[in-house]
């Protein structure tokens, strides 16, 4: 069997593995429906690309499928980033908000007729377009990696999710590097053997993405299921609509205050800039009215003031950490969960009765005096 046949066999296995994976993750009990659907789209994009490479059609069909394949290159990054978001966060997906990520693919599709009817003019630019597509995907891989880093900071115990996404991101990055080398080799007229070897290795590396996903589906199926705390039996959901508002008795308030404080200290949910009362209640597996009562009656604060107290204290802690000395004040503010400069300054002044800069300068002066 020649090297080309081996390459084709591996790509065929990749397509078959992709099809099996899509069926398997969507038939799991208590599956993470939205995440698995987005992953299915990602796997199907890979399978379509591999199928085109295996069949190698000619004529008009070749041109049509070639356009589809180029479009897919612009979709890999956004779709994978959406998958990472859905898997690791409580994002509420809205196509209306997400469609802006499809803009590069749409623009490329709009320019296709011009490129087709004036190939001589557009041919020199094609390499730059493909490299731009690779760069576009790289940006989304970086954004996905940042999500994993933030998730690791808040949920370091969930190593399975972290290892899984880090491995897939690494594999995707390898595909992009090989693809970039292939385009450069082709347009620089490097020796045929180098171009041929590198070009086919790109496709093999793409097929290994489906192999890797299949491996994780087999040995770590919990990745593709809802976390236990998010799975509610139907009868509980039904009761939730009719159950009256739950009130915590005064004699139990201290116990619930301690539990909430421990959760805030250990899990640090305040690092999420989009944290809401319902999301915090879900994490605590409590009714949101109960959590609101604990915050109002136990700490005499509203929800956002309560959360911002922890953010401000964490900001002060990081400002004294040697690993964060190169951060600006605003950079530190974003690290602890604030999402704007004005919100940060307003919250800090409310908690400490002074501005962040004045407070930190006073801390430094006190430290110098004490030494």
Order of alpha helices (4+ residues) and beta strands (2+ residues): alpha-alpha-alpha-alpha-alpha-alpha-alpha-alpha-alpha-alpha-alpha-alpha-alpha-alpha-alpha-alpha
